[in-house]
Amino acid sequence: MPTQTPASLPYTGNAEADALLAVDPLALLIGFILDQQVTTIKAFSGPLELRRRAGTLEPSAIAAMDPAELDAIFRQTPALHRFPGTMAARVRAACVIVAEQYCGDASRIWAGPTGAADAQDLRTRLMGLPGIGAEKAADIIGVLANSFAIWPTGWEQAMPAEPSLAYVDSPDAMARYLGFKRAAKVVAREAGTTP
């Protein structure tokens, strides 16, 4: 399966955070886990800040951390998320899965000797991570396809509809994506629902 590594993923506007998302598969997954009830920019800036605070993004190291210690790291001001305790637990649980099932390498979820057999298998694996539902799994599959040239069998049918981070390949595309999300929130508020 051919792959490529982009220089960065333009999700935060911070060059270091965007580069980390491109080179560290766990950082990308953590960004998606955190991308709930906070801005997309804050969610995807989270992995870099977590690495600064914890001193590592190694899945086995985070998995081995005392849950209370990781919780405290998430709660440091400014908190890494609107719901720091919940997200600390989700990130730790995801790291346990990566450490135990994928030899400590998040990329093995989709590539390498333990990689997914096809897009459906990849979707199932992604949805086995805490905080990753069907929509986020589709977005991740789309990012892997469009930004990393990872195309498991059946990937075309697993792609998300636009707008999605899967189609964000520049700061301008990110601005359009964020504009759509803001507009969707306004419509949902007016309709009395949440997006």
PyMOL commands that set and color helices and strands:
alter all, ss='L'
color gray80, all
select helices_A, chain A and resi 15-23+25-34+40-54+59-64+67-75+84-101+106-109+119-127+134-148+155-158+165-167+171-191
alter helices_A, ss='H'
color red, helices_A
deselect
rebuild
show_as cartoon
